[in-house]
Amino acid sequence: MVSIKVDTSKSIKPIKPMHAVGQPPFGGGFMKFDFSHMEHLKNANIPYSRLHDVGGAFGGNRFVDIPNIFRDFDADENDPASYDFAFTDALIAAMYSYNLKPIFRLGVTIENQAHIKALRINPPKDYGKWARICEHIIRHYNEGWADGYAYGIEYWEIWNEPENGHTPETNQMWTGTAEEFYKLYDVTAKHLKACFGDSIKVGGYGACGMYGLYYHPEKYGLDFPAREPDERYEKDTYRVEFFLGFVKYIREQGSPIDFFSWHSYSDVEKTLGMDFFIRKTLKENGYGELETHLNEWNNAHKNELHGTAYASAAVAAMMLAMQDASTHMLCYYDTRLQASAYGGFFAPLTYEPVSTYYSFAAFGRLYALGTQVETVIEKDGGEFYAVAATDGKRNALMICNRTGEAQELSIEGVDLSEARYYVLDGKRLLSMAFGAEKLCDNTVMLIEW
């Protein structure tokens, strides 16, 4: 039995963009790109998409990545002729036509074959020039430079997962040392903030999941059973130490930072532990109010889970839980059209939305209302989540049962006599239902009144 008490008169905070995404959906048709599937993101009120790994297969040579835009590093970075904006222009124009704002990652696509040869993930040979190249990309999209635009793109992320591997041979994102990356961040952030001030937000670094916390949880203030050292021990503990070193470095150097970004492919409980540790560390170092973005996450990234009730409930649980955590934004990885264990929104070949998409559409209804209101859950145990929202006239409650069994429901404090009920369970895709007396396992419900 689960009791949910809702008080729409008690505002808590804004509904955060917990349903933002990565890799917006598009494909290459005959003679043109097809961006029309972004309409689904618009219909779900999804506000942002992070632009990482959109360079193309195996790094690609078209979109977003610095080497795709500035193809010859020895060229003059002040000359518009040195830049190739064509493909990225088309992508970003399409995004804005669907009310989808980009989070622009300044860096490169992951090189999963770096163990054979690293092509673009080496430290730039001139950090200052690399920062000036980034400057001109921002000027193109925000200030009209080089026949550009005035989009006012807010978020600019420096690199991605520089601590992906604990040795240059195992790292698919950065062949340099930790100290070399810290310096690249410092040089670039200082230059960009000197150029643009508060008109943009600069941050990074897309930290890998800090799974190393769970080998020594007591050391980091976490109440978890310790994980036995295994083949991932060195890599995972390196990532935690990399983060601690980064925070220490930017504090000592006075490096500007407007947001810190991080990743998790773990379950809700462990991701909440990472959120706690990151906020605690930032606060201890004077960054207590810093925005944090969990801008890569997926807790159902297995082929056999694609389009299942398990997947839609898993992502709903993460969004609802993180609404009550300290992270300011989530970007699900990802919404690509191509078949992938990580691309959870669309069916292969038909490109029709599957159940996971509808969890985001449900949360988008909360986001459109704007304000979270008090919701108190009384339950016997297990994973059960609920968030309610209002705009002062209309209200909605999103609930998710992952307790392992069906739950009898009691919803108190609000008049639901004329409410509309929608159920999501893998087969029913936010389909109309009659009442909310019971919620099966791995089921999401949206109630609007």
C-alpha positions as CSV (number, residue, x, y, z in Angstrom):
1,M,0.0,0.0,0.0
2,V,1.3,3.5,-1.0
3,S,-0.2,6.7,0.3
4,I,0.5,9.9,-1.6
5,K,-0.5,13.3,-0.1
6,V,-0.4,16.3,-2.4
7,D,-0.7,19.9,-1.4
8,T,-0.9,22.2,-4.4
9,S,-0.8,25.3,-2.2
10,K,2.7,24.5,-1.0
11,S,5.3,25.4,-3.7
12,I,8.7,23.7,-3.5
13,K,10.8,24.9,-6.4
14,P,10.6,25.0,-10.3
15,I,10.3,21.8,-12.2
16,K,13.9,21.3,-13.5
17,P,14.7,20.2,-17.0
18,M,15.2,16.6,-15.9
19,H,14.0,15.5,-19.4
20,A,16.6,17.1,-21.6
21,V,18.4,14.8,-23.9
22,G,21.6,14.3,-25.9
23,Q,22.1,13.6,-29.6
24,P,18.9,15.0,-31.2
25,P,17.3,12.6,-33.7
26,F,18.0,13.1,-37.4
27,G,18.9,11.0,-40.4
28,G,20.4,11.3,-43.8
29,G,17.8,10.7,-46.6
30,F,18.3,10.9,-50.3
31,M,19.8,14.4,-51.2
32,K,18.9,15.8,-47.8
33,F,18.9,15.4,-44.0
34,D,15.7,14.6,-42.3
35,F,15.3,16.5,-39.0
36,S,11.5,16.0,-38.8
37,H,11.8,13.5,-35.8
38,M,12.7,16.4,-33.6
39,E,8.9,17.2,-33.7
40,H,8.6,14.4,-31.1
41,L,10.9,16.2,-28.7
42,K,9.0,19.4,-29.2
43,N,5.7,17.6,-28.4
44,A,7.3,16.3,-25.2
45,N,8.3,19.9,-24.1
46,I,12.0,18.8,-24.2
47,P,14.0,22.1,-23.9
48,Y,17.6,21.1,-24.5
49,S,19.7,18.7,-26.4
50,R,23.5,18.3,-25.7
51,L,25.6,18.1,-28.8
52,H,28.1,15.4,-28.1
53,D,28.9,12.4,-30.3
54,V,27.0,14.0,-33.2
55,G,30.2,14.1,-35.3
56,G,29.2,10.9,-37.0
57,A,30.2,7.3,-37.0
58,F,33.8,6.8,-35.7
59,G,34.2,10.5,-35.2
60,G,32.8,11.6,-38.5
61,N,33.7,14.7,-40.3
62,R,30.6,16.9,-40.4
63,F,28.9,18.2,-37.3
64,V,29.9,20.2,-34.2
65,D,33.4,18.8,-33.4
66,I,36.1,21.4,-33.4
67,P,38.1,19.5,-36.1
68,N,34.9,19.4,-38.3
69,I,34.4,23.1,-38.1
70,F,38.1,24.2,-38.1
71,R,39.6,21.6,-40.3
72,D,43.3,22.7,-40.5
73,F,44.7,23.6,-37.1
74,D,47.5,25.6,-38.7
75,A,45.1,27.9,-40.5
76,D,44.4,31.5,-39.4
77,E,41.7,31.3,-36.6
78,N,40.7,34.9,-37.3
79,D,39.8,34.2,-41.0
80,P,36.2,33.1,-41.6
81,A,37.5,31.1,-44.6
82,S,39.2,28.8,-42.1
83,Y,35.9,27.5,-40.8
84,D,33.4,25.1,-42.2
85,F,30.1,25.7,-40.4
86,A,27.7,24.3,-43.1
87,F,26.6,21.0,-41.5
88,T,26.5,22.4,-37.9
89,D,24.5,25.4,-39.2
90,A,21.9,23.1,-40.6
91,L,21.6,21.1,-37.4
92,I,21.3,24.0,-35.1
93,A,18.8,25.8,-37.4
94,A,16.7,22.7,-37.3
95,M,16.9,22.4,-33.5
96,Y,15.7,26.0,-33.1
97,S,12.8,25.4,-35.5
98,Y,11.6,22.7,-33.0
99,N,12.2,24.9,-29.9
100,L,15.2,22.8,-28.9
101,K,18.1,24.6,-27.5
102,P,21.6,23.2,-28.0
103,I,24.2,22.6,-25.2
104,F,27.3,23.0,-27.4
105,R,30.1,20.7,-26.5
106,L,33.5,22.2,-27.5
107,G,35.6,19.2,-28.3
108,V,35.4,15.9,-30.2
109,T,33.3,12.8,-30.6
110,I,34.5,9.7,-28.6
111,E,37.0,7.5,-30.4
112,N,36.0,4.0,-29.5
113,Q,38.9,2.7,-31.6
114,A,41.5,4.8,-30.0
115,H,43.4,1.6,-28.9
116,I,44.3,1.2,-32.6
117,K,45.0,4.9,-33.2
118,A,43.9,8.2,-31.6
119,L,43.0,10.7,-34.3
120,R,41.5,13.8,-32.6
121,I,41.6,13.2,-28.9
122,N,45.2,14.5,-28.4
123,P,45.7,17.7,-26.4
124,P,45.7,20.7,-28.8
125,K,49.3,21.7,-29.7
126,D,48.4,25.4,-28.8
127,Y,45.9,25.9,-26.0
128,G,45.5,29.6,-26.6
129,K,44.7,29.1,-30.3
130,W,42.2,26.3,-29.5
131,A,40.5,28.8,-27.1
132,R,40.4,31.4,-29.8
133,I,38.9,28.9,-32.3
134,C,36.1,28.2,-29.7
135,E,35.7,32.0,-29.4
136,H,35.0,32.4,-33.1
137,I,32.5,29.5,-33.1
138,I,30.6,31.2,-30.3
139,R,30.8,34.5,-32.2
140,H,29.4,32.8,-35.3
141,Y,26.3,31.4,-33.5
142,N,25.7,34.2,-31.1
143,E,27.1,37.4,-32.7
144,G,26.7,36.9,-36.4
145,W,30.4,36.5,-37.2
146,A,31.2,34.8,-40.6
147,D,27.6,35.1,-41.9
148,G,26.4,33.7,-38.6
149,Y,23.5,34.0,-36.3
150,A,22.2,35.6,-33.1
151,Y,20.9,32.4,-31.4
152,G,22.2,33.4,-27.9
153,I,23.3,29.8,-27.2
154,E,23.8,29.8,-23.4
155,Y,25.7,26.6,-22.5
156,W,29.2,25.9,-23.8
157,E,30.9,22.8,-22.4
158,I,34.6,22.3,-22.6
159,W,35.5,18.8,-23.7
160,N,34.0,15.5,-22.6
161,E,35.2,12.7,-20.3
162,P,38.9,13.6,-20.3
163,E,39.3,10.9,-17.6
164,N,37.6,8.2,-19.7
165,G,40.6,5.9,-19.2
166,H,43.3,5.9,-16.5
167,T,46.1,5.6,-19.1
168,P,46.6,7.2,-22.5
169,E,46.3,3.7,-24.0
170,T,42.9,3.1,-22.5
171,N,41.4,6.6,-22.8
172,Q,39.0,7.1,-25.7
173,M,38.6,10.9,-25.1
174,W,42.0,12.4,-24.1
175,T,45.5,11.1,-24.5
176,G,47.1,13.7,-22.3
177,T,47.6,13.9,-18.5
178,A,45.1,15.2,-16.0
179,E,47.2,18.3,-15.5
180,E,47.2,19.0,-19.3
181,F,43.5,18.9,-19.3
182,Y,43.2,21.1,-16.3
183,K,45.3,23.7,-18.1
184,L,43.2,23.4,-21.3
185,Y,40.1,24.1,-19.3
186,D,41.7,27.0,-17.5
187,V,43.0,28.7,-20.6
188,T,39.8,28.2,-22.5
189,A,37.4,29.2,-19.8
190,K,39.3,32.4,-18.9
191,H,39.5,33.4,-22.6
192,L,35.8,32.8,-23.3
193,K,34.6,34.6,-20.2
194,A,36.9,37.5,-21.0
195,C,35.3,37.7,-24.4
196,F,31.7,37.1,-23.6
197,G,31.2,37.7,-19.8
198,D,27.9,36.5,-18.4
199,S,26.2,36.3,-21.9
200,I,27.3,32.7,-21.9
201,K,27.8,29.9,-19.4
202,V,31.1,28.0,-19.6
203,G,31.7,24.7,-17.9
204,G,32.6,21.1,-18.2
205,Y,34.1,18.6,-18.2
206,G,31.6,15.9,-18.8
207,A,33.0,13.7,-16.0
208,C,32.6,10.0,-16.3
209,G,30.5,8.2,-13.7
210,M,32.2,8.3,-10.4
211,Y,31.7,4.6,-9.7
212,G,35.0,4.5,-7.8
213,L,33.1,6.0,-4.8
214,Y,31.6,2.7,-4.1
215,Y,34.9,0.9,-3.5
216,H,35.5,3.1,-0.4
217,P,32.1,4.6,0.4
218,E,32.8,5.5,4.0
219,K,35.8,7.6,2.8
220,Y,33.4,9.8,0.8
221,G,30.5,10.0,3.3
222,L,28.3,7.5,1.6
223,D,26.2,4.8,3.4
224,F,26.7,2.0,0.9
225,P,28.2,-1.5,1.2
226,A,31.8,-1.4,-0.1
227,R,32.4,-2.9,-3.6
228,E,35.2,-5.4,-3.8
229,P,38.1,-4.3,-6.0
230,D,37.9,-5.8,-9.5
231,E,39.2,-5.1,-13.0
232,R,37.6,-1.6,-13.1
233,Y,39.2,-0.5,-9.8
234,E,42.1,1.6,-11.2
235,K,39.9,3.3,-13.9
236,D,37.0,4.1,-11.6
237,T,39.1,5.3,-8.7
238,Y,41.2,7.4,-11.1
239,R,38.0,9.2,-12.2
240,V,37.2,10.3,-8.6
241,E,40.8,11.5,-8.1
242,F,40.6,13.4,-11.4
243,F,37.5,15.2,-10.2
244,L,39.1,16.1,-6.9
245,G,42.2,17.4,-8.7
246,F,40.1,19.4,-11.1
247,V,38.2,21.2,-8.4
248,K,41.4,21.9,-6.5
249,Y,43.1,23.3,-9.7
250,I,40.3,25.6,-10.8
251,R,40.0,26.9,-7.2
252,E,43.7,27.7,-7.0
253,Q,43.9,29.1,-10.5
254,G,40.6,31.1,-10.3
255,S,39.3,29.4,-13.4
256,P,35.8,30.5,-14.3
257,I,33.1,27.9,-14.2
258,D,29.4,28.4,-14.6
259,F,28.3,24.7,-14.5
260,F,29.9,21.3,-13.8
261,S,28.8,18.4,-15.9
262,W,29.0,14.7,-15.1
263,H,27.7,11.3,-16.2
264,S,26.2,8.1,-14.8
265,Y,25.1,4.9,-16.3
266,S,24.2,3.4,-12.9
267,D,20.9,2.9,-11.1
268,V,19.0,5.6,-9.3
269,E,20.4,4.9,-5.8
270,K,24.0,5.0,-6.9
271,T,23.4,8.1,-9.1
272,L,21.9,9.9,-6.1
273,G,25.0,9.0,-4.2
274,M,27.2,10.6,-6.9
275,D,25.0,13.7,-6.9
276,F,25.5,13.9,-3.1
277,F,29.3,13.5,-3.3
278,I,29.6,16.1,-6.2
279,R,27.5,18.7,-4.3
280,K,29.4,18.1,-1.1
281,T,32.8,18.4,-2.8
282,L,31.8,21.6,-4.6
283,K,30.4,23.1,-1.5
284,E,33.6,22.3,0.5
285,N,35.6,24.1,-2.2
286,G,33.5,27.3,-2.4
287,Y,31.2,26.2,-5.3
288,G,28.1,25.4,-3.3
289,E,25.7,27.2,-5.6
290,L,27.3,26.0,-8.9
291,E,24.9,24.5,-11.5
292,T,25.5,20.8,-12.0
293,H,24.3,18.9,-15.1
294,L,24.0,15.1,-15.3
295,N,24.3,15.4,-19.1
296,E,24.9,11.8,-19.9
297,W,22.8,9.1,-18.2
298,N,20.9,5.9,-19.1
299,N,19.9,3.3,-16.6
300,A,18.4,0.8,-19.1
301,H,21.1,0.6,-21.8
302,K,20.8,-3.0,-22.8
303,N,19.4,-4.2,-26.2
304,E,16.9,-6.5,-24.5
305,L,15.4,-3.6,-22.5
306,H,14.7,-1.4,-25.5
307,G,11.0,-0.3,-25.6
308,T,10.1,-2.3,-22.5
309,A,8.1,-1.4,-19.4
310,Y,11.3,-1.8,-17.4
311,A,13.0,0.9,-19.5
312,S,10.2,3.4,-19.3
313,A,9.9,3.0,-15.6
314,A,13.6,3.1,-15.0
315,V,14.0,6.5,-16.8
316,A,10.9,7.9,-15.1
317,A,12.3,6.9,-11.7
318,M,15.6,8.7,-12.5
319,M,13.8,11.9,-13.6
320,L,11.5,12.0,-10.6
321,A,14.2,11.2,-8.1
322,M,16.7,13.7,-9.5
323,Q,14.0,16.4,-9.4
324,D,14.4,16.2,-5.6
325,A,18.2,16.0,-5.7
326,S,20.7,18.9,-6.3
327,T,21.5,18.5,-10.0
328,H,20.0,21.2,-12.1
329,M,19.6,19.4,-15.5
330,L,19.6,15.9,-16.9
331,C,20.4,15.0,-20.5
332,Y,19.5,11.4,-21.4
333,Y,21.9,9.6,-23.6
334,D,20.4,9.5,-26.2
335,T,17.7,10.1,-28.8
336,R,19.5,9.0,-32.0
337,L,17.5,7.3,-34.7
338,Q,20.1,4.6,-35.4
339,A,19.7,1.3,-33.7
340,S,21.7,1.4,-30.4
341,A,21.4,0.1,-26.9
342,Y,21.8,3.7,-25.8
343,G,19.3,5.2,-28.2
344,G,16.1,4.5,-26.2
345,F,13.5,6.8,-27.8
346,F,12.8,5.2,-31.3
347,A,12.2,1.8,-32.8
348,P,14.8,0.7,-35.3
349,L,13.7,1.0,-39.0
350,T,10.2,2.5,-38.3
351,Y,11.6,5.3,-36.1
352,E,8.3,5.3,-34.1
353,P,8.6,6.4,-30.5
354,V,8.7,3.6,-27.9
355,S,7.8,3.5,-24.3
356,T,10.9,5.3,-23.0
357,Y,10.0,8.4,-25.0
358,Y,6.6,8.5,-23.3
359,S,8.2,8.8,-19.8
360,F,9.8,12.0,-21.1
361,A,6.6,13.2,-22.5
362,A,4.9,12.6,-19.1
363,F,7.6,14.6,-17.3
364,G,7.3,17.3,-20.0
365,R,3.7,17.8,-18.8
366,L,5.1,18.6,-15.3
367,Y,7.8,20.9,-16.8
368,A,5.1,22.8,-18.8
369,L,3.2,23.5,-15.5
370,G,6.4,24.9,-14.0
371,T,6.2,24.6,-10.2
372,Q,6.7,21.6,-8.0
373,V,4.3,21.3,-5.1
374,E,4.5,19.3,-1.9
375,T,4.1,15.6,-2.3
376,V,4.5,13.2,0.6
377,I,4.8,9.5,0.0
378,E,4.2,6.9,2.7
379,K,5.3,3.4,1.6
380,D,6.6,0.1,3.1
381,G,9.8,0.2,1.0
382,G,11.2,-0.2,-2.4
383,E,11.5,2.2,-5.3
384,F,8.3,4.3,-5.6
385,Y,8.5,7.9,-6.8
386,A,6.1,10.8,-7.2
387,V,6.3,14.5,-8.2
388,A,3.4,16.9,-8.5
389,A,3.3,20.3,-10.3
390,T,1.0,23.2,-10.9
391,D,0.7,26.4,-12.8
392,G,-1.8,27.8,-10.4
393,K,-4.8,26.5,-12.4
394,R,-3.9,23.2,-13.8
395,N,-2.1,20.4,-11.8
396,A,-0.4,17.1,-12.6
397,L,1.0,14.2,-10.6
398,M,3.5,11.7,-12.1
399,I,4.1,8.5,-10.2
400,C,6.3,5.5,-10.9
401,N,6.3,2.0,-9.3
402,R,9.5,0.0,-9.3
403,T,8.9,-1.8,-6.0
404,G,8.8,-5.3,-7.6
405,E,5.1,-5.8,-7.0
406,A,1.7,-4.1,-7.7
407,Q,0.8,-1.4,-5.2
408,E,-2.6,-0.3,-3.9
409,L,-2.8,3.5,-4.1
410,S,-4.3,6.1,-1.9
411,I,-4.0,9.7,-3.1
412,E,-5.1,12.4,-0.6
413,G,-5.3,16.2,-0.4
414,V,-6.7,16.9,-3.9
415,D,-10.0,16.5,-5.6
416,L,-9.5,14.0,-8.5
417,S,-13.2,13.5,-9.3
418,E,-12.7,15.0,-12.8
419,A,-9.1,14.0,-13.2
420,R,-7.6,12.3,-16.3
421,Y,-5.5,9.3,-15.8
422,Y,-2.8,8.0,-18.3
423,V,-0.9,4.8,-17.9
424,L,2.5,3.8,-19.3
425,D,3.6,0.2,-19.0
426,G,5.4,-0.7,-22.3
427,K,2.1,-1.7,-24.0
428,R,0.0,1.2,-23.0
429,L,1.8,4.4,-24.1
430,L,0.2,7.1,-21.8
431,S,-3.1,5.6,-22.6
432,M,-6.3,6.7,-20.9
433,A,-7.2,4.8,-17.8
434,F,-10.0,4.8,-15.2
435,G,-8.8,5.8,-11.8
436,A,-5.7,5.0,-9.8
437,E,-6.6,2.3,-7.3
438,K,-3.6,0.1,-8.1
439,L,-0.3,0.5,-9.9
440,C,1.6,-2.5,-11.3
441,D,5.3,-2.9,-11.1
442,N,7.4,-1.1,-13.7
443,T,4.4,1.2,-14.4
444,V,4.2,5.0,-14.7
445,M,1.0,7.0,-14.3
446,L,0.3,10.6,-15.1
447,I,-2.8,12.2,-13.4
448,E,-4.0,15.6,-14.6
449,W,-6.7,17.8,-13.1
